[in-house]
């Protein structure tokens, strides 16, 4: 009885911690990636516009969602998985401009004649919004078979839909931000690893370039 229990325990542990991709196995993952590189590119573009544009452009504030990924893959064999990847990112830049105008509601007579007027500060906000939705075919190659961790190389290609909206209240320079609006191609290349905490749920982490994110991670589910 003791030996039977030991064998059953070993079989359970083997099923729980065996990680390698098996033919026909399906996986779904959801993850997020940082947006610092994309924001840095926009900040450099703003700095360049400030150096070339006379006048004051005001201050710029960034609000970004992380890059969000949803991936599905199916194992063709113990090494190669193929599937699809969907990605989304949204970045909003608020431009705050302060300027002064004459306050015509208040005037004070001067000793030399005429009137002295006060000035009041006016604040205007312009907003610029990027949204990026991508869809691609992805392949993961698992180059090491291990019982605890699955390292892999991933590549993806497809198309992306990019929209850029401007809400200009105070016109200064409508061409401040024009980045990432021309090419509808989506490409990604990463190296990563996944680890299953249970038989059906795991975590993954990747380094590389995917939607301008160099680091991403999330959850993996065996379907």
C-alpha angles and dihedrals in degrees: 000000000000092000092047091053091049092051092049091049091051091050091051092050091048092053092045099050102031103114109172121120110258124202111270094013115137128210136189123194136181123194148153134230134200121260100205097112094051091049091048090054091052092046090053090050090051091049089051091050091050091053092051101037119076116225132034119308094186127220127320127215125192129213116178138172114223115255105272121210134192117185136183123188138172127203115242090182138333092295111031129060126179130190146116135290130203121195136185136184134169127191126183122192119194118201113203116197124186121195137158132239133182113272100225092184092072128050133157125203114242127216091242093053132265125059139289116224131203124228125226128203119243122196122202129182128207121188133205121191129193122191122183124189119178136182124189149156112253134197126193121195114199103206099180127046110213133161094227108030136026114207116193147169116233133196130179138182133180141104136299136207113217124186127186120192128185126198102192115186099157111035113225109135119340092193097062093110122034102138124139100006105114115055119063094194121117119202132168137176123181144157118215150142138228132207126193113220090189132011091274108023128060145149132243138196130192139190123198136066122312120149088343090302116126095184127042138157143167148131131318126204128193109223 
